Amino acid sequence: MNSYNYDEFSTGDYDFDTEVGPSVGDKAPDFELTTATGETKNLLDFSGEFLVLEMGSITCPLFQSRRGIMQPLAQTDGASSAVLYVREAHPGADIQSHKSFDDKMGCAVRLTCEDGETRTVFVDGLEGKAHAAYGSMPNAVFIINKGGCVAYRADWNNPTATRKALQALLAGRAVTSKPYFRPALPTTVFRTLGNAGKGSAADFLKGLPFLFWTNIIKRNLRLLFNRPKSGSKHTTC
């Protein structure tokens, strides 16, 4: 099986210290992908001034906990919003790692039909090429302007910071919000991992001390003392 679609979550599956993928001012990678509704579309073929693109999967507690704030962004004047469906963050006995594209499509359809996701859901290929191009983090977010340039990015989506960044970009202001890492509510964590089935929660809890140190402490301290890059609708790449 492709190692990209791991059967058991491990902190070694991700690079938590290095920014990988397009930064602010870089060209956003474009891909022709299938959506959860069966359409074939280009990722960067959007109608608004900006596209808010979030990485996610149904076994990612962070993604599941952000959807209530992220989905309404699609109704913001001048903004489009979409999800790139990636590998399962915490596979278990009931929602396993993807062995085929049909497996992945099935999970994306479940996200829309059972979980009620209303944004356009692009389904990445089994090999995760689009996900890799955007850095491979499980719940990263990018805001991309009509020129196809990244105007904002966060390795971990903080939906409040993302919303403020979008509002600033639409108003022509510099982005000042910092995407501090915010953990998901425990109720969302255990509901999501419980739905994934046996093994999912155990693997997550095993890595929890490392995740706490790396993201809540180290990452947030770096953000506190560093100024984020700021893009705009006029950013060129």
C-alpha positions in Angstrom: 0.0 0.0 0.0 1.1 3.6 -0.7 2.8 4.9 2.5 1.0 8.2 2.0 -2.2 6.6 3.2 -0.9 5.3 6.5 -2.9 2.7 8.5 -1.9 4.1 11.9 -1.3 7.8 12.8 2.2 8.7 13.9 3.7 12.1 14.6 6.5 11.1 12.2 4.1 11.3 9.3 4.2 15.1 9.4 6.9 17.8 9.4 5.7 20.1 12.2 8.7 22.4 12.1 9.3 23.2 8.5 7.0 25.3 6.2 6.4 23.2 3.1 4.3 24.2 0.1 3.5 27.7 -1.3 4.1 30.7 1.0 2.5 34.1 0.7 3.5 35.6 -2.7 4.0 32.1 -4.3 1.9 30.7 -7.1 -0.8 28.3 -5.8 -0.6 24.9 -7.5 -3.6 24.1 -9.7 -5.0 20.6 -10.3 -7.9 19.1 -12.3 -9.8 17.1 -9.7 -13.1 15.3 -9.2 -15.5 16.8 -6.7 -17.6 14.9 -4.2 -20.6 15.4 -6.6 -18.8 13.8 -9.5 -17.8 16.9 -11.4 -14.4 17.5 -12.9 -13.1 21.0 -12.1 -9.9 22.9 -11.7 -9.1 23.7 -8.1 -8.4 27.4 -8.9 -11.4 27.9 -11.1 -13.4 30.0 -8.7 -15.7 33.0 -9.0 -14.8 35.3 -6.1 -11.9 37.6 -5.6 -10.4 35.1 -3.2 -10.6 31.3 -2.7 -10.4 30.0 0.9 -9.0 26.5 0.5 -9.0 24.2 3.5 -7.4 20.7 3.8 -9.5 18.1 5.6 -10.8 14.6 6.2 -13.6 13.1 8.3 -11.2 11.6 10.7 -9.4 14.9 11.5 -10.9 16.4 14.7 -9.4 19.8 13.9 -11.1 20.0 10.6 -14.4 18.7 12.0 -14.3 21.3 14.7 -13.7 24.2 12.3 -16.5 23.6 9.8 -19.1 25.6 11.7 -17.1 28.8 11.2 -15.5 27.9 7.9 -18.7 27.0 5.9 -20.3 30.4 6.1 -17.2 32.0 4.5 -18.6 30.8 1.2 -21.4 33.3 1.6 -19.1 36.2 2.0 -19.3 38.7 -0.9 -16.2 38.4 -3.1 -15.1 35.0 -1.6 -15.3 31.4 -2.7 -14.6 28.5 -0.4 -13.6 24.9 -0.9 -12.2 21.8 0.8 -9.4 19.6 -0.5 -10.2 16.1 0.8 -6.9 14.5 1.7 -5.8 11.3 3.5 -7.5 10.2 6.7 -5.7 11.9 9.6 -6.7 9.3 12.2 -7.9 6.1 10.4 -9.4 3.4 12.5 -11.2 0.1 12.1 -14.4 1.7 10.8 -12.9 4.5 8.7 -9.8 3.0 7.3 -6.9 4.4 5.3 -7.8 4.7 1.6 -6.8 1.7 -0.5 -8.4 3.0 -3.7 -9.7 6.3 -5.1 -13.2 4.9 -4.6 -12.5 4.6 -0.8 -11.5 8.3 -0.8 -14.5 9.4 -2.8 -16.7 7.4 -0.4 -15.4 9.3 2.5 -15.7 12.7 0.7 -19.3 11.8 -0.1 -19.9 10.9 3.5 -18.6 14.3 4.6 -21.2 16.0 2.4 -24.2 13.7 2.9 -23.8 12.6 6.5 -21.8 15.5 8.1 -23.5 18.2 6.1 -20.5 19.9 4.5 -21.8 22.5 2.1 -18.6 23.8 0.5 -17.3 22.3 -2.8 -15.2 19.3 -1.8 -12.4 18.5 -4.2 -11.1 14.9 -3.8 -7.4 14.6 -4.2 -5.9 11.6 -6.0 -5.0 8.4 -4.1 -1.3 9.4 -4.2 -2.0 12.8 -2.5 -0.2 14.9 -5.2 -2.3 18.0 -4.6 -2.0 17.6 -0.8 1.8 17.3 -1.1 1.9 20.4 -3.3 0.2 22.3 -0.6 2.5 21.1 2.2 0.8 17.8 3.3 -0.6 19.1 6.7 -4.0 17.7 7.7 -5.8 21.0 8.3 -3.8 23.8 6.6 -5.7 26.7 5.0 -4.8 29.0 2.1 -6.4 32.1 0.8 -5.6 32.5 -3.0 -6.3 35.6 -5.1 -7.7 35.7 -8.7 -4.1 35.8 -10.0 -3.6 32.4 -8.5 -1.2 33.8 -5.8 -1.2 32.8 -2.2 -2.3 35.8 -0.1 -2.5 34.0 3.3 -1.6 30.6 4.6 -1.6 28.8 7.9 -0.3 25.3 8.5 -3.1 24.8 11.1 -6.4 26.5 10.4 -7.4 28.9 13.1 -10.9 29.8 11.7 -11.1 33.1 13.6 -7.8 34.2 12.2 -8.8 33.0 8.7 -12.0 35.0 8.8 -10.2 38.1 9.9 -7.6 37.6 7.2 -10.3 37.3 4.5 -12.1 40.4 5.7 -8.8 42.4 5.6 -8.0 41.1 2.1 -11.4 42.0 0.8 -11.2 45.4 2.3 -7.7 46.0 0.8 -6.0 46.0 4.2 -2.8 44.2 5.3 -3.4 40.9 7.1 -2.4 41.2 10.8 -4.2 38.2 12.3 -1.9 35.4 13.5 -3.1 31.8 13.1 -2.3 30.6 16.6 -2.9 26.9 17.0 -6.2 26.2 18.8 -7.0 22.6 19.8 -10.4 21.1 19.1 -12.9 20.6 21.8 -12.5 17.3 23.6 -16.1 16.4 22.7 -15.4 16.8 19.0 -12.1 14.9 19.3 -13.6 11.8 20.8 -16.7 11.9 18.6 -14.5 12.1 15.5 -12.1 9.4 16.7 -15.0 7.2 17.9 -16.6 7.3 14.4 -13.2 6.3 12.9 -13.3 3.2 15.1 -10.9 1.1 17.1 -7.2 2.2 17.0 -7.9 5.8 16.0 -8.1 7.2 19.6 -5.2 5.1 20.8 -2.8 6.3 18.1 -3.9 9.9 18.7 -3.4 9.7 22.4 0.0 8.2 22.0 1.2 11.2 20.0 -0.6 13.8 22.1 2.3 15.0 24.3 4.4 15.6 21.2 1.6 17.4 19.5 1.0 19.6 22.5 4.7 20.6 22.8 5.2 21.1 19.0 2.0 23.0 18.2 0.5 24.7 21.3 3.9 25.7 22.7 6.6 25.9 20.0 4.5 27.0 17.1 2.5 29.5 19.0 5.7 31.0 20.5 7.1 31.4 17.0 4.0 33.2 15.9 4.0 35.4 18.9 7.5 36.8 18.1 7.3 36.8 14.3 5.4 39.0 11.9 3.4 37.1 9.3 3.8 37.8 5.6 0.9 39.8 4.2 -0.5 39.4 0.7 -3.4 41.2 -1.1 -5.7 40.9 -4.1 -2.9 42.6 -6.0 -0.2 40.2 -5.0 1.6 38.9 -8.0 3.6 35.7 -8.4 
